[in-house]
Amino acid sequence: MLRFPLINAGVDIDDVSSIYIAESSGLDQLIERLRNCEFSPPLYFLILSAWIRMFGDSAVSVVIPSVVFGVSLVPCVFILAKELFEREDIAMTSAFFVAVSPLAALFSREVRSSSLIALVTTIAFFFFVKCLKATRKQRLLGLGVSVLTMLYTSYLGLLLVGLMVLNTVAYTRFPFKSVVFKPLSILGAIGCAVLGFSPCLLLFIEQQKFSSFWMSQESSNPLFLFSSSLAATVPIPWNASFILLSFLLPIAAILIIWKTLRLVYRRDLINYVDHHKAHAFLLCNLLLPILAYSQITPLLGSQRYVMSFVVFGLIFWASLFVAAEENVAIRLAGRSSMKRTFGVTILAIVLIVITFIEIRSLSSGDRSGLRKFALDWKSRKFTHSALLLTPDFNSYNLIYYLTREQRVAIPQFYNTFPVSDQLTPANPKGYVEALNDEDSISRILQWIENLDVSKVQNLVVVCDQTEPFAKLSLAKKRSGALVQRIRSRYTEVGEPLVYDSKGRSFTAFIFKLAEAPD
């Protein structure tokens, strides 16, 4: 109910990049495109490729696999939480929190691996917890296969594997561990999965060289990044949870440090953790990867990449919520269970409504302004015009809307920036070099001068107006300089046309190249 309204929200540049890779003619081309245009293992793109071959590449069709993964996450979180706490009330509350989490719902509509990595991570940690409790062959097999799947879905799987190893080693120190706990067997199953992933390590190393080709290298404040990622684990909208955590984190940190020091002084820390295994497990697998991830990436607002850790957070908050509800129930013991149930129901309805409002506002419009631009192009609003798109990596998006969704032929005179005479953007290996080339603007100007004015009288220049956290500083500067050079040579026709959207917005500048023929 909360994910279905997002299916028709359209696709953005990251989604179209996934489609471009998935529509490869074969495995060799898919790996090549993956190497040049993406920073991810191949599993999700292979699944998407098979889906597109069966059901097509419309904006609605390509989202459905992610929606299925997002919905499947809910029962999988239930079984993981039940395995951790052996309590159905905490498991049901965890599943409910995942169902109504705005970010979990929003990332279910993306043509990316966000939903899939959350799903396979939850399954992998389910088998991992079962192996910690009692190490058996069937559980080890499930652990090995699910970890291998996790690794081939996202490189964050390497961080999650490190967490599993850390958990296994730490569990050997617990005085009340299971008698059928076999750490070497667990580490062996994980090691076999890593060995099975080794052919993809060469791809990982090569992709890493160009993984940040499009963003500035300025890092955000690590503490701010940590709070941002942790806020994604609260089952309310990100802004509200971020503000809430800003107040609560310092208090929580003081209480945790004070409690830890007391337990260390009394030499009771291990026993305390041992008696609260589930909470310790969740905190370890929530806080450590978020802290590590804050050091890995300079990006703020990249919660889609921590969806695996979001699951641990939602289960943790669910356990705290159930504990608080029990305390309230004890205090209200004189009141009827119907009244207590009514209070919890009202709170549940409020969470559902908040999430529905959040996704409703994002599903009411297109995610990319290029969709509206393609409609205008289809209606022949820009007759006898050449088209120039900048910055160039959005050309994937425009080509998709022109040729697939709207069934419009690509314009005869069409170019991308910074590489002239090219429909699709330069791959990461050549993009930075092309932007740094001082002659890139001159080549585009030469392309404009060589246009056949008997066929085109106007030039339409489309610029991306999005200002992400990691600003495209070099691309923005080059694009602005290019528009100014064009403006100095040609007359601008009317006011720029603005194509706003919930995702990326664009501005179209129209310049007169020649007078229309009689």
C-alpha positions as CSV (number, residue, x, y, z in Angstrom):
1,M,0.0,0.0,0.0
2,L,2.9,2.4,0.8
3,R,5.1,1.3,-2.1
4,F,2.6,1.0,-4.9
5,P,2.0,4.8,-5.4
6,L,5.7,5.2,-6.1
7,I,5.8,2.9,-9.1
8,N,4.8,5.6,-11.5
9,A,7.2,8.3,-10.3
10,G,9.5,7.9,-13.3
11,V,13.2,7.2,-13.5
12,D,16.2,9.4,-12.8
13,I,19.8,9.3,-14.1
14,D,21.0,6.5,-11.7
15,D,18.0,4.4,-12.8
16,V,18.6,4.9,-16.5
17,S,22.3,4.0,-16.0
18,S,21.1,0.7,-14.5
19,I,18.8,0.2,-17.6
20,Y,21.6,1.1,-19.9
21,I,23.8,-1.6,-18.4
22,A,21.0,-4.2,-18.2
23,E,20.2,-3.8,-21.9
24,S,23.6,-5.0,-22.9
25,S,23.6,-7.6,-25.7
26,G,25.5,-10.2,-23.7
27,L,27.4,-10.8,-20.5
28,D,30.7,-9.5,-21.9
29,Q,29.1,-6.2,-22.9
30,L,27.3,-6.0,-19.5
31,I,30.6,-6.4,-17.6
32,E,32.2,-3.8,-19.9
33,R,29.5,-1.3,-19.3
34,L,29.6,-2.1,-15.6
35,R,33.3,-1.5,-15.6
36,N,33.0,1.9,-17.3
37,C,29.8,3.4,-15.9
38,E,29.0,1.9,-12.5
39,F,30.6,1.0,-9.1
40,S,28.8,-2.2,-8.3
41,P,29.0,-6.0,-8.7
42,P,26.9,-7.6,-11.5
43,L,24.1,-9.6,-9.8
44,Y,21.4,-6.9,-9.7
45,F,22.0,-5.9,-13.3
46,L,21.8,-9.5,-14.4
47,I,18.4,-9.8,-12.7
48,L,17.3,-6.5,-14.2
49,S,18.5,-7.7,-17.6
50,A,16.4,-10.9,-17.5
51,W,13.4,-8.9,-16.3
52,I,13.7,-6.3,-19.2
53,R,14.0,-9.1,-21.7
54,M,10.7,-10.6,-20.4
55,F,8.7,-7.5,-19.5
56,G,10.2,-4.5,-21.3
57,D,11.9,-1.4,-20.1
58,S,9.1,1.0,-19.4
59,A,9.4,3.3,-16.4
60,V,6.9,1.2,-14.5
61,S,8.2,-2.2,-15.5
62,V,11.8,-1.6,-14.4
63,V,10.8,-0.5,-10.9
64,I,8.8,-3.7,-10.1
65,P,11.8,-5.9,-9.2
66,S,12.8,-3.3,-6.6
67,V,9.3,-3.1,-5.2
68,V,9.2,-6.9,-4.9
69,F,12.5,-6.9,-3.0
70,G,11.2,-4.1,-0.8
71,V,8.0,-5.9,0.1
72,S,9.9,-9.2,0.6
73,L,12.1,-7.4,3.1
74,V,9.2,-7.1,5.6
75,P,8.7,-10.8,6.4
76,C,12.5,-11.4,6.3
77,V,13.0,-8.8,9.0
78,F,10.3,-10.6,11.0
79,I,12.2,-13.9,10.9
80,L,15.5,-12.2,11.7
81,A,14.1,-10.3,14.7
82,K,12.3,-13.4,15.9
83,E,15.6,-15.4,15.7
84,L,17.4,-12.7,17.6
85,F,14.9,-12.1,20.4
86,E,12.8,-15.3,20.3
87,R,9.8,-13.0,20.8
88,E,7.0,-12.6,18.3
89,D,6.0,-9.1,19.6
90,I,9.4,-7.7,18.9
91,A,9.5,-9.5,15.5
92,M,6.1,-8.1,14.5
93,T,7.0,-4.6,15.6
94,S,10.3,-4.8,13.6
95,A,8.4,-5.9,10.5
96,F,5.9,-3.1,11.0
97,F,8.7,-0.5,11.3
98,V,10.3,-1.7,8.1
99,A,6.9,-1.6,6.4
100,V,6.3,2.0,7.4
101,S,9.9,3.3,7.2
102,P,9.8,6.2,4.7
103,L,13.3,5.5,3.4
104,A,12.7,1.8,3.0
105,A,9.6,2.6,1.0
106,L,11.3,5.3,-1.1
107,F,14.3,3.1,-2.0
108,S,11.8,0.4,-3.1
109,R,11.0,2.6,-6.1
110,E,14.6,3.0,-7.4
111,V,16.0,0.9,-10.2
112,R,19.0,0.2,-8.1
113,S,20.3,-2.5,-5.8
114,S,19.3,-0.8,-2.6
115,S,16.2,-3.0,-2.0
116,L,18.0,-6.2,-3.0
117,I,21.1,-5.6,-0.8
118,A,18.8,-5.0,2.2
119,L,16.9,-8.2,1.5
120,V,19.9,-10.5,1.0
121,T,21.8,-9.0,4.0
122,T,18.8,-9.8,6.2
123,I,18.7,-13.4,5.0
124,A,22.5,-13.7,5.4
125,F,22.4,-12.5,9.0
126,F,19.4,-14.7,9.7
127,F,21.6,-17.8,8.8
128,F,24.5,-16.2,10.6
129,V,22.6,-15.9,13.9
130,K,21.3,-19.5,13.6
131,C,24.9,-20.7,13.1
132,L,26.0,-18.8,16.2
133,K,23.2,-20.5,18.2
134,A,23.9,-24.0,16.7
135,T,26.4,-24.6,13.9
136,R,24.9,-27.2,11.6
137,K,25.7,-28.1,7.9
138,Q,22.4,-26.9,6.5
139,R,22.8,-23.6,8.2
140,L,26.4,-23.2,7.1
141,L,25.3,-23.9,3.5
142,G,22.6,-21.2,3.8
143,L,25.1,-18.8,5.3
144,G,27.7,-19.4,2.5
145,V,25.1,-19.0,-0.3
146,S,23.5,-15.9,1.2
147,V,26.9,-14.2,1.9
148,L,28.0,-15.0,-1.7
149,T,24.7,-13.4,-3.0
150,M,25.3,-10.4,-0.7
151,L,28.8,-9.9,-2.1
152,Y,27.7,-10.1,-5.7
153,T,24.9,-7.6,-5.0
154,S,26.9,-4.7,-3.4
155,Y,30.5,-4.1,-2.4
156,L,29.2,-3.1,1.0
157,G,29.0,-6.8,1.5
158,L,32.7,-6.8,2.1
159,L,32.1,-4.5,5.1
160,L,29.3,-6.8,6.3
161,V,31.6,-9.9,6.0
162,G,34.0,-8.1,8.2
163,L,31.3,-7.6,10.7
164,M,30.4,-11.3,10.7
165,V,34.0,-12.2,11.3
166,L,34.2,-9.7,14.2
167,N,31.0,-11.1,15.7
168,T,32.2,-14.6,15.4
169,V,35.5,-13.9,17.1
170,A,33.8,-11.8,19.8
171,Y,31.2,-14.6,20.5
172,T,34.0,-17.0,21.4
173,R,34.7,-14.9,24.5
174,F,31.1,-15.2,25.8
175,P,30.9,-17.4,28.9
176,F,27.4,-18.6,28.0
177,K,27.8,-19.4,24.3
178,S,26.2,-22.4,22.7
179,V,27.9,-25.7,23.1
180,V,27.3,-26.4,19.4
181,F,28.9,-23.1,18.4
182,K,31.8,-23.9,15.9
183,P,33.6,-20.7,15.0
184,L,36.0,-22.3,12.6
185,S,33.1,-23.8,10.6
186,I,31.4,-20.4,10.4
187,L,34.5,-18.6,9.4
188,G,35.1,-21.4,6.8
189,A,31.7,-20.9,5.3
190,I,32.2,-17.1,5.1
191,G,35.7,-17.7,3.6
192,C,34.3,-20.0,0.9
193,A,31.8,-17.2,0.0
194,V,34.7,-14.7,-0.2
195,L,36.6,-17.1,-2.4
196,G,33.6,-17.5,-4.7
197,F,33.5,-13.7,-5.0
198,S,37.2,-13.4,-5.8
199,P,36.7,-13.3,-9.6
200,C,34.8,-10.0,-9.1
201,L,37.7,-8.4,-7.1
202,L,39.5,-7.4,-10.3
203,L,36.4,-5.6,-11.4
204,F,36.1,-4.0,-8.0
205,I,39.8,-2.7,-8.1
206,E,39.3,-1.3,-11.6
207,Q,36.0,0.4,-10.8
208,Q,37.5,1.9,-7.7
209,K,39.9,4.0,-9.8
210,F,37.0,5.9,-11.3
211,S,34.3,5.6,-8.6
212,S,34.2,9.3,-7.7
213,F,34.8,10.8,-11.2
214,W,31.7,13.0,-11.0
215,M,31.9,14.5,-7.6
216,S,34.1,16.8,-5.6
217,Q,36.6,15.3,-3.2
218,E,35.6,17.6,-0.3
219,S,34.5,15.5,2.6
220,S,31.5,16.4,4.9
221,N,31.9,16.4,8.6
222,P,32.2,12.7,9.7
223,L,30.0,13.3,12.8
224,F,27.3,14.9,10.6
225,L,27.6,11.9,8.2
226,F,27.2,9.5,11.1
227,S,24.1,11.3,12.4
228,S,22.7,11.4,8.8
229,S,23.1,7.6,8.3
230,L,21.8,6.8,11.8
231,A,18.7,8.9,11.2
232,A,17.9,6.7,8.3
233,T,17.2,3.8,10.7
234,V,14.4,5.6,12.5
235,P,10.9,4.7,11.2
236,I,9.9,8.4,10.7
237,P,10.9,10.8,7.9
238,W,14.7,11.5,7.7
239,N,14.5,15.2,8.6
240,A,12.4,14.6,11.8
241,S,14.6,11.7,12.9
242,F,17.8,13.7,12.3
243,I,16.6,16.5,14.5
244,L,15.4,14.0,17.1
245,L,18.8,12.2,17.2
246,S,20.7,15.6,17.4
247,F,19.2,16.0,20.8
248,L,19.2,12.4,22.0
249,L,22.7,11.2,20.8
250,P,24.8,13.3,23.3
251,I,22.6,12.1,26.2
252,A,22.7,8.5,25.0
253,A,26.5,8.7,24.5
254,I,26.9,9.9,28.1
255,L,24.7,7.2,29.5
256,I,26.4,4.4,27.5
257,I,29.9,5.6,28.5
258,W,28.8,5.8,32.2
259,K,27.2,2.4,32.1
260,T,30.3,0.8,30.4
261,L,32.7,2.4,32.9
262,R,30.7,1.0,35.8
263,L,30.6,-2.5,34.3
264,V,34.3,-2.4,33.5
265,Y,35.0,-1.3,37.1
266,R,32.9,-4.2,38.4
267,R,34.4,-6.6,35.9
268,D,31.0,-7.5,34.7
269,L,31.0,-6.1,31.1
270,I,31.2,-9.5,29.4
271,N,28.5,-11.0,31.5
272,Y,26.2,-8.0,30.9
273,V,26.7,-8.2,27.1
274,D,26.2,-11.9,27.3
275,H,22.8,-11.5,28.9
276,H,21.9,-8.9,26.3
277,K,23.2,-10.7,23.2
278,A,20.5,-9.5,20.8
279,H,20.9,-5.8,21.7
280,A,24.7,-6.0,21.7
281,F,24.6,-7.8,18.3
282,L,22.3,-5.1,16.8
283,L,24.3,-2.2,18.2
284,C,27.6,-3.7,16.9
285,N,26.2,-4.3,13.4
286,L,24.6,-0.9,13.3
287,L,27.1,1.6,14.8
288,L,30.3,0.1,13.5
289,P,29.4,0.0,9.8
290,I,27.9,3.4,9.9
291,L,31.1,4.8,11.6
292,A,33.2,3.0,9.0
293,Y,31.0,4.2,6.1
294,S,31.3,7.8,7.3
295,Q,35.0,7.5,6.7
296,I,34.7,5.7,3.4
297,T,32.4,8.2,1.6
298,P,32.3,12.1,1.6
299,L,28.6,12.0,0.5
300,L,25.9,13.3,2.8
301,G,22.4,12.0,2.1
302,S,23.5,8.6,0.8
303,Q,21.2,6.6,2.9
304,R,20.4,4.3,0.0
305,Y,23.8,2.8,0.4
306,V,23.3,1.9,4.1
307,M,20.0,0.1,3.7
308,S,21.7,-3.0,5.0
309,F,22.4,-1.3,8.3
310,V,19.0,0.4,8.4
311,V,17.5,-3.1,9.0
312,F,19.6,-3.5,12.2
313,G,18.5,-0.1,13.4
314,L,14.8,-0.7,12.8
315,I,14.9,-4.0,14.8
316,F,16.8,-2.3,17.6
317,W,14.3,0.6,17.8
318,A,11.5,-2.0,17.8
319,S,13.0,-3.8,20.7
320,L,13.2,-0.6,22.7
321,F,9.7,0.3,21.7
322,V,8.3,-3.0,23.0
323,A,10.2,-2.6,26.2
324,A,8.8,0.9,26.7
325,E,5.3,-0.3,25.9
326,E,5.7,-3.1,28.5
327,N,6.7,-0.5,31.1
328,V,3.7,1.6,30.3
329,A,1.4,-1.4,30.4
330,I,2.7,-2.2,33.9
331,R,2.0,1.3,35.1
332,L,-1.5,1.1,33.5
333,A,-2.2,-2.3,34.8
334,G,-5.4,-1.1,36.4
335,R,-6.8,-0.1,33.0
336,S,-8.3,-2.4,30.4
337,S,-6.2,-4.1,27.8
338,M,-8.5,-2.6,25.2
339,K,-7.4,0.9,26.2
340,R,-3.7,0.0,26.0
341,T,-4.3,-1.6,22.6
342,F,-6.1,1.5,21.5
343,G,-3.1,3.7,22.4
344,V,-0.7,1.5,20.4
345,T,-3.1,1.4,17.5
346,I,-3.3,5.2,17.3
347,L,0.5,5.4,17.3
348,A,0.7,2.8,14.5
349,I,-1.9,4.7,12.4
350,V,0.1,8.0,13.0
351,L,3.3,6.3,11.6
352,I,1.4,4.9,8.6
353,V,-0.1,8.3,7.8
354,I,3.2,10.1,8.2
355,T,4.9,7.7,5.8
356,F,1.9,8.0,3.3
357,I,2.1,11.8,3.3
358,E,5.9,11.6,2.8
359,I,5.7,9.2,-0.2
360,R,2.5,10.9,-1.6
361,S,4.4,14.2,-2.0
362,L,7.2,12.4,-3.8
363,S,5.0,10.3,-6.1
364,S,2.9,13.2,-7.3
365,G,5.4,14.3,-9.9
366,D,8.1,13.1,-12.1
367,R,11.6,12.3,-10.7
368,S,13.3,13.9,-13.7
369,G,12.5,17.2,-15.5
370,L,13.7,15.6,-18.7
371,R,10.5,13.6,-18.8
372,K,8.6,16.9,-19.3
373,F,11.2,18.1,-21.7
374,A,10.7,14.9,-23.8
375,L,7.0,15.6,-23.9
376,D,7.6,19.1,-25.2
377,W,10.0,17.7,-27.8
378,K,7.4,15.2,-28.8
379,S,4.7,18.0,-29.2
380,R,7.1,19.7,-31.6
381,K,7.6,22.7,-29.4
382,F,11.2,22.8,-30.5
383,T,10.9,22.5,-34.3
384,H,13.9,23.0,-36.5
385,S,16.2,22.9,-33.4
386,A,19.5,21.3,-32.5
387,L,20.0,19.9,-29.0
388,L,22.9,20.3,-26.7
389,L,22.8,18.6,-23.2
390,T,25.1,19.5,-20.3
391,P,26.5,18.1,-18.0
392,D,26.7,15.1,-20.2
393,F,26.0,12.2,-17.9
394,N,22.3,13.1,-17.9
395,S,22.1,12.3,-21.6
396,Y,21.3,8.7,-20.6
397,N,18.1,10.0,-19.0
398,L,17.1,12.1,-22.0
399,I,17.8,9.4,-24.5
400,Y,15.6,7.0,-22.5
401,Y,12.6,9.4,-22.4
402,L,13.0,10.4,-26.0
403,T,13.4,6.9,-27.5
404,R,11.7,4.5,-25.1
405,E,8.9,6.0,-23.0
406,Q,7.8,8.7,-25.4
407,R,8.8,6.8,-28.6
408,V,10.4,9.9,-30.2
409,A,13.4,9.7,-32.5
410,I,16.6,11.2,-31.2
411,P,17.1,14.6,-32.8
412,Q,19.2,14.7,-35.9
413,F,21.5,17.3,-34.5
414,Y,22.2,16.2,-30.9
415,N,25.3,16.5,-28.8
416,T,26.6,16.1,-25.3
417,F,29.2,18.0,-23.3
418,P,32.1,17.9,-22.9
419,V,32.7,15.4,-25.7
420,S,31.6,16.7,-29.1
421,D,29.8,14.6,-31.7
422,Q,28.6,12.0,-29.2
423,L,25.1,11.0,-28.1
424,T,26.1,9.2,-24.9
425,P,28.4,10.6,-22.2
426,A,32.1,9.8,-21.9
427,N,32.7,7.0,-19.5
428,P,34.4,7.7,-16.2
429,K,37.8,7.0,-17.7
430,G,37.6,9.9,-20.1
431,Y,35.1,12.2,-18.4
432,V,37.5,14.2,-16.1
433,E,40.1,14.5,-18.8
434,A,37.5,15.8,-21.3
435,L,36.3,18.4,-18.7
436,N,39.8,19.5,-17.9
437,D,40.6,20.0,-21.6
438,E,40.5,23.7,-22.2
439,D,39.5,23.1,-25.8
440,S,36.3,21.3,-24.9
441,I,34.2,24.4,-25.0
442,S,35.8,25.5,-28.3
443,R,35.0,22.1,-29.9
444,I,31.3,22.5,-28.9
445,L,31.3,26.0,-30.3
446,Q,32.8,24.7,-33.5
447,W,30.1,22.0,-33.7
448,I,27.4,24.7,-33.4
449,E,29.0,26.8,-36.2
450,N,29.0,23.7,-38.4
451,L,25.3,23.1,-38.1
452,D,23.3,23.2,-41.3
453,V,21.2,26.3,-40.7
454,S,19.0,25.3,-43.6
455,K,17.7,22.5,-41.4
456,V,18.0,24.0,-37.9
457,Q,17.4,27.6,-36.9
458,N,17.6,27.3,-33.1
459,L,19.9,25.7,-30.6
460,V,18.3,24.3,-27.4
461,V,20.8,24.0,-24.5
462,V,19.6,21.9,-21.5
463,C,21.4,22.4,-18.2
464,D,21.1,20.4,-15.0
465,Q,20.0,22.7,-12.2
466,T,20.4,20.1,-9.4
467,E,22.7,21.1,-6.6
468,P,23.6,17.8,-4.8
469,F,25.6,17.7,-1.5
470,A,28.7,16.7,-3.4
471,K,28.6,19.5,-5.9
472,L,29.7,18.8,-9.5
473,S,32.0,21.8,-9.2
474,L,34.1,21.3,-12.4
475,A,31.1,20.2,-14.5
476,K,29.0,23.2,-13.2
477,K,31.8,25.7,-14.0
478,R,32.4,24.3,-17.5
479,S,28.7,24.2,-18.2
480,G,28.2,27.8,-17.0
481,A,31.2,29.0,-19.1
482,L,29.8,27.2,-22.2
483,V,26.4,28.9,-21.8
484,Q,28.1,32.3,-21.4
485,R,30.2,31.7,-24.6
486,I,27.1,30.7,-26.5
487,R,25.2,33.7,-25.2
488,S,28.0,36.1,-26.3
489,R,27.7,34.8,-29.9
490,Y,24.0,34.1,-30.4
491,T,20.8,35.8,-29.5
492,E,18.8,34.2,-26.8
493,V,15.1,33.6,-27.6
494,G,12.7,34.5,-24.8
495,E,13.2,33.4,-21.2
496,P,14.8,30.1,-20.2
497,L,12.3,27.2,-19.8
498,V,12.4,25.6,-16.4
499,Y,11.6,21.9,-16.0
500,D,11.1,21.3,-12.3
501,S,10.7,17.8,-10.7
502,K,10.9,16.1,-7.4
503,G,14.3,14.7,-8.3
504,R,16.4,16.6,-10.9
505,S,15.4,19.9,-12.4
506,F,16.6,21.3,-15.7
507,T,16.7,24.7,-17.6
508,A,16.4,24.9,-21.4
509,F,18.1,27.9,-23.1
510,I,17.0,28.6,-26.6
511,F,19.4,30.5,-29.0
512,K,18.7,31.7,-32.6
513,L,21.2,30.4,-35.1
514,A,19.5,31.6,-38.2
515,E,16.2,33.1,-39.5
516,A,13.5,30.7,-40.4
517,P,13.2,30.2,-44.2
518,D,10.2,31.7,-46.0
